Amino acid sequence: MSGQFEASVEIDRPVGEVFAYLADGRHDPEFSPRVQKITRTPDGPTAVGTMFRSTVKDAGMKTARAFQITALDAPRQIRWSELSENMVTADGGYDLEELPGGRTRVRIFNTLTGHGFGRLLVGLALSAARKDAPDFGRRIKAAVEASPHVS
């Protein structure tokens, strides 16, 4: 079983800055409290094939996650796919749209898929993610707007 959740938010920063911030997945702990730590391999700018490895805490359990960037079209699109073998995995991305006045609309989405016993849990994970989606978007907005200019 699988399902998708998404959120959309408008950020008071130019699209290039928002893209640069989000493409560097090491910022994830700044807006996702479940991400305990994250690293990027190889060192250097994010590109197709870049791996992000993280430790996340969901429902009191810590798990290791590995995501690979599968598409990167600056400054409009970022896609990733989870390579880890967890009970529930995520594939998703960001779509960015330039707005008047140096603002950016960001749509984030993730498709959660249950594996093995995770097929029984994915519905709960989706419910929690969908409930949090608007707040998740607001946390991304606050984090990007609080970050130093990166373009």
Secondary structure as UniProt FT lines:
FT   STRAND          2..11
FT   HELIX           15..23
FT   HELIX           25..30
FT   TURN            33..34
FT   STRAND          35..41
FT   TURN            48..49
FT   STRAND          51..58
FT   TURN            59..60
FT   STRAND          61..73
FT   TURN            74..76
FT   STRAND          77..82
FT   STRAND          88..99
FT   TURN            100..102
FT   STRAND          103..114
FT   TURN            116..117
FT   HELIX           118..146
//
